[in-house]
């Protein structure tokens, strides 16, 4: 087997046949580091897409609120405000039920 020397980018120590630095513990194997960075990017992307995806009703109201016709735009704003009130009441009831259950 051949010996592999890797220099730590953090402290500059030469390490023999090791994936982590013996002095500071930094990951020095570039293949493992790239796999780890790729995994972290995919996790961040998955979390971002799940948390930022609005439902279809909200998307519909946001598109219609910018409609060129004034009557449709104000009607959409009226129903959108009703939709916000319904969501607020629903979240309040969910909070109360969760508080009682705990």
N, C-alpha and C positions, 0 to 999 in steps of 0.2 A: 504494500500500500504506500502511496506517496504522501508526503507531508504537505499540508496546506497551511501556509502562513497568511493570516489576515490581520490587517492593521485597523485598529479601532478608530472610527472617525471622531469620536468624542474625546478620548484621552491620548490617542496615538500609540498605545501599547500594541506590540506584536503578539499575536496569539497563535498557538499551534493546534490545528485540528479541533477547533472550537467554533460554535455558532454564536456564542455570547462572550463578551470581553471578560477576562478574569479579574480585571481591576475595577471596572465601573458597572459591569452587568449589561451594557448596551448590546443590542442585537447587531451582529456584524456580518452575518450571512446575507448577502444581497438577495438571494432567491427567496429566503424566508421572509425578509423585510418587505419585499414587493408583494408577496402573497398576503401578508398581514395588512399592508396598506390597501390593497385591492378589496379585501374583506371588509375593512372599516368603511371604505367609500361606498360599497354596495349596501351596507347596513344603514349608513346615513341617508342614502338615496331612498331606500325602502321606507324608512321612518318619515322622511320629508314628503313622499308621495302619499302616504296614508293620512298624515295629519293635515295636509293642505288641500285635500280633495273635497270640494263642497258638493252637496247633494244636487240633484237635477232641478228641484224646485227653486233653490237659491240661484242657480245658473240662469234659469228661465227669467226670474225677476230681474236679475242684473242686466240681461240683454234687453228686456222690454223697457226697463227704466230709461234707456237711452234711445228710444224709438223716436223718429222724426215727427210723428203725429202727436199733438199735444193731448188729445183726449185719451189715447192709449197710454201715454206716458204717465198722466196723473192717475188713471185707473190702476195702472201697475203699481204706482207708489202707494195708493190706498190699500190694495190687497197685500203688498209687501209689508206694510206696517201691521196689518192684521196678522200676517204670518209670523212676524217677530213677537207679537204679543202672545200668540199660541205657543211658540217655542219657549218663551219666558215662563208661562204658566206650567207647561210640561216639565221644564227643568226644576221649577220650584216644587212641584208635586213629587218628582223623583228624589229630590233632596229630602223632603219630609219623610217619604217612605223609607229611604235609606237611613235616616236618623232614627226612626222608630224601630227599624229592624236591628240596628246595632245596639 
